[in-house]
Amino acid sequence: MSHLLAQAADAGLGGWWVGASIGLVVVVIVVVVVVTIIVLARRIARQAGMATRALDDAERNTRPLWDVATTNQRALAILEGAVRAREAVEDL
């Protein structure tokens, strides 16, 4: 009878070790996945910051292009004034 009890106890402990081992493997896999996600998220955040700075630089460097229309209008007004002045001088 004691032999049967020892066998039952060994079977119970064997199942416990298998369950604990599987649980440990699952925990290790989850930790690896979470750490990988965190590392990738930090890399993405760093690259997003670099991209934002590059876009800010591009915006700052191209801002004068928005003033081209105004510059053209003023140049046209100066040209028209010069043409009128020349015509006035020629009429004298």
N, CA and C atoms as an extended XYZ file, in Angstrom:
276
Properties=species:S:1:pos:R:3:atomname:S:1:resname:S:1:resid:I:1 pbc="F F F"
N         0.812       -1.177        0.000 N   MET     1
C         0.000        0.000        0.000 CA  MET     1
C         0.870        1.261        0.000 C   MET     1
N         1.929        1.285        0.759 N   SER     2
C         2.796        2.454        0.795 CA  SER     2
C         3.448        2.684       -0.564 C   SER     2
N         3.658        1.587       -1.299 N   HIS     3
C         4.221        1.707       -2.638 CA  HIS     3
C         3.255        2.465       -3.550 C   HIS     3
N         1.970        2.208       -3.435 N   LEU     4
C         0.963        2.893       -4.238 CA  LEU     4
C         0.864        4.375       -3.859 C   LEU     4
N         0.995        4.665       -2.574 N   LEU     5
C         0.961        6.060       -2.124 CA  LEU     5
C         2.178        6.827       -2.647 C   LEU     5
N         3.323        6.199       -2.662 N   ALA     6
C         4.536        6.848       -3.163 CA  ALA     6
C         4.405        7.116       -4.653 C   ALA     6
N         3.817        6.149       -5.372 N   GLN     7
C         3.624        6.326       -6.813 CA  GLN     7
C         2.641        7.471       -7.084 C   GLN     7
N         1.583        7.553       -6.323 N   ALA     8
C         0.589        8.613       -6.485 CA  ALA     8
C         1.217        9.965       -6.174 C   ALA     8
N         2.045       10.020       -5.145 N   ALA     9
C         2.705       11.265       -4.778 CA  ALA     9
C         3.668       11.700       -5.876 C   ALA     9
N         4.417       10.760       -6.436 N   ASP    10
C         5.337       11.095       -7.527 CA  ASP    10
C         4.577       11.587       -8.760 C   ASP    10
N         3.459       10.997       -9.067 N   ALA    11
C         2.655       11.406      -10.210 CA  ALA    11
C         2.128       12.819       -9.994 C   ALA    11
N         1.704       13.137       -8.784 N   GLY    12
C         1.196       14.467       -8.475 CA  GLY    12
C         2.280       15.509       -8.581 C   GLY    12
N         3.463       15.208       -8.079 N   LEU    13
C         4.578       16.154       -8.158 CA  LEU    13
C         5.055       16.308       -9.589 C   LEU    13
N         5.021       15.238      -10.352 N   GLY    14
C         5.438       15.315      -11.752 CA  GLY    14
C         4.544       16.260      -12.531 C   GLY    14
N         3.262       16.182      -12.299 N   GLY    15
C         2.325       17.090      -12.957 CA  GLY    15
C         2.549       18.532      -12.535 C   GLY    15
N         2.871       18.711      -11.263 N   TRP    16
C         3.138       20.060      -10.761 CA  TRP    16
C         4.368       20.645      -11.448 C   TRP    16
N         5.417       19.851      -11.582 N   TRP    17
C         6.644       20.325      -12.240 CA  TRP    17
C         6.390       20.650      -13.715 C   TRP    17
N         5.597       19.834      -14.366 N   VAL    18
C         5.266       20.107      -15.770 CA  VAL    18
C         4.482       21.413      -15.867 C   VAL    18
N         3.504       21.584      -15.010 N   GLY    19
C         2.707       22.811      -15.017 CA  GLY    19
C         3.545       24.038      -14.706 C   GLY    19
N         4.418       23.912      -13.705 N   ALA    20
C         5.281       25.036      -13.336 CA  ALA    20
C         6.243       25.368      -14.476 C   ALA    20
N         6.761       24.342      -15.133 N   SER    21
C         7.686       24.568      -16.252 CA  SER    21
C         6.978       25.269      -17.404 C   SER    21
N         5.787       24.810      -17.722 N   ILE    22
C         5.021       25.449      -18.795 CA  ILE    22
C         4.701       26.897      -18.422 C   ILE    22
N         4.314       27.125      -17.181 N   GLY    23
C         4.029       28.485      -16.716 CA  GLY    23
C         5.250       29.377      -16.812 C   GLY    23
N         6.410       28.855      -16.443 N   LEU    24
C         7.645       29.626      -16.508 CA  LEU    24
C         7.987       29.972      -17.956 C   LEU    24
N         7.816       29.013      -18.860 N   VAL    25
C         8.082       29.276      -20.275 CA  VAL    25
C         7.147       30.360      -20.793 C   VAL    25
N         5.871       30.283      -20.420 N   VAL    26
C         4.903       31.298      -20.855 CA  VAL    26
C         5.303       32.670      -20.318 C   VAL    26
N         5.692       32.752      -19.057 N   VAL    27
C         6.096       34.032      -18.460 CA  VAL    27
C         7.324       34.583      -19.171 C   VAL    27
N         8.298       33.735      -19.469 N   VAL    28
C         9.515       34.187      -20.155 CA  VAL    28
C         9.158       34.715      -21.550 C   VAL    28
N         8.293       34.011      -22.258 N   ILE    29
C         7.879       34.457      -23.588 CA  ILE    29
C         7.178       35.811      -23.508 C   ILE    29
N         6.293       35.971      -22.540 N   VAL    30
C         5.579       37.245      -22.378 CA  VAL    30
C         6.561       38.374      -22.065 C   VAL    30
N         7.520       38.108      -21.197 N   VAL    31
C         8.515       39.128      -20.849 CA  VAL    31
C         9.318       39.522      -22.084 C   VAL    31
N         9.740       38.542      -22.870 N   VAL    32
C        10.511       38.836      -24.080 CA  VAL    32
C         9.679       39.674      -25.046 C   VAL    32
N         8.422       39.328      -25.226 N   VAL    33
C         7.554       40.080      -26.139 CA  VAL    33
C         7.354       41.508      -25.629 C   VAL    33
N         7.093       41.672      -24.341 N   VAL    34
C         6.870       43.013      -23.776 CA  VAL    34
C         8.135       43.863      -23.877 C   VAL    34
N         9.285       43.286      -23.575 N   VAL    35
C        10.543       44.035      -23.672 CA  VAL    35
C        10.789       44.443      -25.125 C   VAL    35
N        10.520       43.536      -26.057 N   THR    36
C        10.689       43.857      -27.473 CA  THR    36
C         9.773       45.003      -27.879 C   THR    36
N         8.540       44.975      -27.428 N   ILE    37
C         7.588       46.042      -27.745 CA  ILE    37
C         8.067       47.370      -27.168 C   ILE    37
N         8.560       47.359      -25.945 N   ILE    38
C         9.040       48.595      -25.314 CA  ILE    38
C        10.243       49.147      -26.068 C   ILE    38
N        11.181       48.277      -26.441 N   VAL    39
C        12.366       48.730      -27.177 CA  VAL    39
C        11.954       49.328      -28.524 C   VAL    39
N        11.056       48.655      -29.228 N   LEU    40
C        10.600       49.169      -30.522 CA  LEU    40
C         9.831       50.479      -30.357 C   LEU    40
N         9.024       50.589      -29.312 N   ALA    41
C         8.271       51.824      -29.072 CA  ALA    41
C         9.219       52.992      -28.800 C   ALA    41
N        10.276       52.749      -28.049 N   ARG    42
C        11.260       53.812      -27.793 CA  ARG    42
C        11.962       54.219      -29.077 C   ARG    42
N        12.304       53.234      -29.910 N   ARG    43
C        12.958       53.533      -31.183 CA  ARG    43
C        12.025       54.346      -32.075 C   ARG    43
N        10.758       53.951      -32.124 N   ILE    44
C         9.783       54.688      -32.934 CA  ILE    44
C         9.624       56.108      -32.412 C   ILE    44
N         9.575       56.268      -31.103 N   ALA    45
C         9.436       57.608      -30.517 CA  ALA    45
C        10.640       58.471      -30.865 C   ALA    45
N        11.839       57.889      -30.806 N   ARG    46
C        13.053       58.636      -31.139 CA  ARG    46
C        13.027       59.040      -32.618 C   ARG    46
N        12.644       58.107      -33.502 N   GLN    47
C        12.577       58.414      -34.927 CA  GLN    47
C        11.476       59.424      -35.226 C   GLN    47
N        10.379       59.357      -34.504 N   ALA    48
C         9.300       60.332      -34.692 CA  ALA    48
C         9.780       61.725      -34.291 C   ALA    48
N        10.559       61.809      -33.230 N   GLY    49
C        11.119       63.096      -32.825 CA  GLY    49
C        12.054       63.655      -33.880 C   GLY    49
N        12.885       62.778      -34.456 N   MET    50
C        13.787       63.218      -35.516 CA  MET    50
C        13.002       63.674      -36.744 C   MET    50
N        11.946       62.951      -37.081 N   ALA    51
C        11.120       63.316      -38.228 CA  ALA    51
C        10.420       64.656      -37.981 C   ALA    51
N         9.949       64.874      -36.772 N   THR    52
C         9.298       66.135      -36.436 CA  THR    52
C        10.270       67.303      -36.564 C   THR    52
N        11.496       67.106      -36.074 N   ARG    53
C        12.501       68.169      -36.192 CA  ARG    53
C        12.826       68.440      -37.661 C   ARG    53
N        12.916       67.386      -38.468 N   ALA    54
C        13.206       67.557      -39.897 CA  ALA    54
C        12.064       68.305      -40.581 C   ALA    54
N        10.829       67.976      -40.225 N   LEU    55
C         9.685       68.679      -40.817 CA  LEU    55
C         9.649       70.141      -40.376 C   LEU    55
N         9.993       70.399      -39.121 N   ASP    56
C        10.056       71.788      -38.649 CA  ASP    56
C        11.114       72.564      -39.429 C   ASP    56
N        12.271       71.941      -39.655 N   ASP    57
C        13.331       72.588      -40.439 CA  ASP    57
C        12.853       72.852      -41.867 C   ASP    57
N        12.184       71.887      -42.471 N   ALA    58
C        11.686       72.058      -43.836 CA  ALA    58
C        10.663       73.190      -43.895 C   ALA    58
N         9.793       73.255      -42.899 N   GLU    59
C         8.789       74.330      -42.859 CA  GLU    59
C         9.473       75.682      -42.728 C   GLU    59
N        10.472       75.748      -41.848 N   ARG    60
C        11.182       77.009      -41.635 CA  ARG    60
C        11.942       77.413      -42.908 C   ARG    60
N        12.527       76.443      -43.607 N   ASN    61
C        13.296       76.741      -44.813 CA  ASN    61
C        12.423       77.103      -46.007 C   ASN    61
N        11.190       76.640      -46.023 N   THR    62
C        10.307       76.932      -47.163 CA  THR    62
C         9.296       78.039      -46.865 C   THR    62
N         9.303       78.554      -45.656 N   ARG    63
C         8.371       79.622      -45.289 CA  ARG    63
C         8.453       80.825      -46.228 C   ARG    63
N         9.661       81.246      -46.657 N   PRO    64
C         9.722       82.399      -47.575 CA  PRO    64
C         8.987       82.170      -48.900 C   PRO    64
N         8.813       80.931      -49.301 N   LEU    65
C         8.101       80.672      -50.555 CA  LEU    65
C         6.661       81.166      -50.498 C   LEU    65
N         6.080       81.199      -49.311 N   TRP    66
C         4.715       81.688      -49.172 CA  TRP    66
C         4.649       83.193      -49.429 C   TRP    66
N         5.779       83.876      -49.313 N   ASP    67
C         5.811       85.322      -49.535 CA  ASP    67
C         6.066       85.675      -51.000 C   ASP    67
N         6.286       84.691      -51.863 N   VAL    68
C         6.580       84.972      -53.269 CA  VAL    68
C         5.418       85.700      -53.938 C   VAL    68
N         4.203       85.304      -53.665 N   ALA    69
C         3.040       85.964      -54.276 CA  ALA    69
C         2.991       87.431      -53.880 C   ALA    69
N         3.240       87.728      -52.610 N   THR    70
C         3.243       89.118      -52.142 CA  THR    70
C         4.372       89.893      -52.804 C   THR    70
N         5.544       89.265      -52.895 N   THR    71
C         6.689       89.913      -53.537 CA  THR    71
C         6.375       90.208      -55.003 C   THR    71
N         5.739       89.260      -55.686 N   ASN    72
C         5.374       89.470      -57.090 CA  ASN    72
C         4.379       90.615      -57.241 C   ASN    72
N         3.401       90.691      -56.347 N   GLN    73
C         2.411       91.770      -56.415 CA  GLN    73
C         3.080       93.129      -56.218 C   GLN    73
N         3.986       93.198      -55.268 N   ARG    74
C         4.662       94.480      -55.000 CA  ARG    74
C         5.594       94.856      -56.148 C   ARG    74
N         6.278       93.842      -56.706 N   ALA    75
C         7.156       94.119      -57.851 CA  ALA    75
C         6.332       94.611      -59.044 C   ALA    75
N         5.175       94.012      -59.248 N   LEU    76
C         4.286       94.443      -60.332 CA  LEU    76
C         3.811       95.873      -60.090 C   LEU    76
N         3.479       96.201      -58.859 N   ALA    77
C         3.042       97.568      -58.536 CA  ALA    77
C         4.183       98.554      -58.786 C   ALA    77
N         5.409       98.190      -58.428 N   ILE    78
C         6.565       99.072      -58.666 CA  ILE    78
C         6.774       99.248      -60.166 C   ILE    78
N         6.669       98.141      -60.911 N   LEU    79
C         6.839       98.210      -62.364 CA  LEU    79
C         5.774       99.106      -62.997 C   LEU    79
N         4.538       98.947      -62.587 N   GLU    80
C         3.460       99.792      -63.117 CA  GLU    80
C         3.706      101.260      -62.784 C   GLU    80
N         4.184      101.522      -61.580 N   GLY    81
C         4.504      102.907      -61.196 CA  GLY    81
C         5.642      103.450      -62.042 C   GLY    81
N         6.644      102.618      -62.321 N   ALA    82
C         7.766      103.060      -63.143 CA  ALA    82
C         7.314      103.339      -64.572 C   ALA    82
N         6.418      102.496      -65.098 N   VAL    83
C         5.891      102.719      -66.455 CA  VAL    83
C         5.113      104.027      -66.498 C   VAL    83
N         4.298      104.303      -65.526 N   ARG    84
C         3.534      105.560      -65.478 CA  ARG    84
C         4.475      106.766      -65.362 C   ARG    84
N         5.521      106.598      -64.534 N   ALA    85
C         6.492      107.699      -64.372 CA  ALA    85
C         7.202      107.945      -65.692 C   ALA    85
N         7.589      106.923      -66.408 N   ARG    86
C         8.269      107.077      -67.686 CA  ARG    86
C         7.345      107.753      -68.711 C   ARG    86
N         6.104      107.323      -68.738 N   GLU    87
C         5.142      107.920      -69.656 CA  GLU    87
C         4.938      109.397      -69.326 C   GLU    87
N         4.900      109.694      -68.013 N   ALA    88
C         4.731      111.107      -67.599 CA  ALA    88
C         5.929      111.912      -68.028 C   ALA    88
N         7.144      111.369      -67.914 N   VAL    89
C         8.346      112.084      -68.292 CA  VAL    89
C         8.389      112.262      -69.813 C   VAL    89
N         7.965      111.276      -70.558 N   GLU    90
C         7.979      111.349      -72.019 CA  GLU    90
C         6.951      112.355      -72.532 C   GLU    90
N         5.868      112.556      -71.793 N   ASP    91
C         4.833      113.507      -72.202 CA  ASP    91
C         5.290      114.944      -72.017 C   ASP    91
N         6.306      115.169      -71.241 N   LEU    92
C         6.774      116.536      -70.995 CA  LEU    92
C         7.478      117.027      -72.177 C   LEU    92
